[in-house]
Each structure stands twice: as C-alpha cells, then as structure tokens.
C-alpha cells in the first residue's frame, strides 16, 4: 500500500505540473479552450486508470477526483491574475 501512496503522490505532482503548463498555454493563447478541455479530460481518464491500478476504493476515488478539481482551480487562479 505504501507504494500505491507514493505512486499517487508522484501522479498528483505530475498532474499539477501539467495543469499549470496547460493553464499558462491557455492564458497566452497557445491553445484554445477546446484543446485545454481535451487535455484535462485525457488526464482525468489517466487518473481513473491510475486509481484502479492502485486499488483505490470508490470512496477514495471520489476524494481523489475532488482533490484534482481543487488542484485545477488553484492552478488557474495562480496562473491567471
């Protein structure tokens, strides 16, 4: 179980990095809203697969999703004044 926790922490850090990069790209106009949404949706799918492989329960998966949404919102407000 410790390895699953470590893997999840790595996944979340990677997700935060990606969300920050994508948000900056969106703010600069390098990508449009549709592209941004596609990237976020793909990451969400990856999150579900990661959670299933890590043996995360449905309840924990919901908390994980909520955390990911909060992370996305924080990233957007950190990047866009």
C-alpha positions in Angstrom: 0.0 0.0 0.0 2.9 2.4 0.7 4.0 2.1 -3.0 0.5 2.9 -4.1 0.6 6.1 -2.0 4.0 7.1 -3.3 2.8 6.4 -6.9 -0.3 8.5 -6.3 1.8 11.4 -4.9 4.0 11.3 -8.0 0.9 11.2 -10.2 -0.6 14.3 -8.4 2.7 16.3 -8.7 2.9 15.4 -12.4 -0.8 16.4 -12.8 -0.2 19.7 -11.1 2.8 20.4 -13.4 0.8 19.6 -16.4 -2.2 21.7 -15.3 0.0 24.7 -14.6 1.6 24.4 -18.1 -1.7 23.9 -19.9 -3.2 26.9 -18.0 -0.3 29.1 -18.9 -0.7 28.0 -22.5 -4.4 28.8 -22.4 -3.7 32.2 -20.9 -1.1 33.0 -23.6 -3.4 31.8 -26.4 -1.1 28.9 -27.4 -4.1 26.6 -27.1 -7.8 27.3 -27.2 -10.5 26.2 -24.7 -11.4 23.1 -26.6 -7.7 21.9 -26.6 -7.4 22.7 -22.9 -10.6 20.8 -22.1 -9.4 17.8 -24.2 -6.1 17.8 -22.3 -7.9 17.9 -18.9 -10.3 15.2 -19.9 -7.4 12.9 -21.0 -5.7 13.5 -17.7 -8.9 12.7 -15.9 -9.1 9.4 -17.8 -5.5 8.7 -16.7 -6.4 9.5 -13.2 -9.2 6.9 -13.2 -6.9 4.3 -14.7 -4.2 5.1 -12.1 -6.7 4.8 -9.3 -8.0 1.5 -10.5 -4.4 0.1 -10.9 -3.6 1.3 -7.4 -6.6 -0.5 -6.0 -8.3 2.7 -4.8 -11.8 2.3 -3.4 -14.7 4.2 -5.0 -14.9 6.5 -1.9 -11.2 7.3 -2.2 -11.5 7.7 -5.9 -14.2 10.4 -5.3 -11.9 12.2 -2.8 -9.1 11.9 -5.4 -11.4 13.5 -8.1 -12.3 16.3 -5.8 -8.7 16.9 -5.0 -7.9 17.0 -8.7 -10.7 19.6 -9.3 -9.4 21.7 -6.5 -5.9 21.4 -7.9 -7.1 22.6 -11.3 -8.9 25.6 -9.8 -5.9 26.6 -7.7 -3.6 26.3 -10.7 -5.9 28.5 -12.8 -6.0 31.2 -10.1 -2.3 31.0 -9.6 -1.6 31.5 -13.3 -4.2 33.9 -14.4 -4.4 37.2 -12.4 
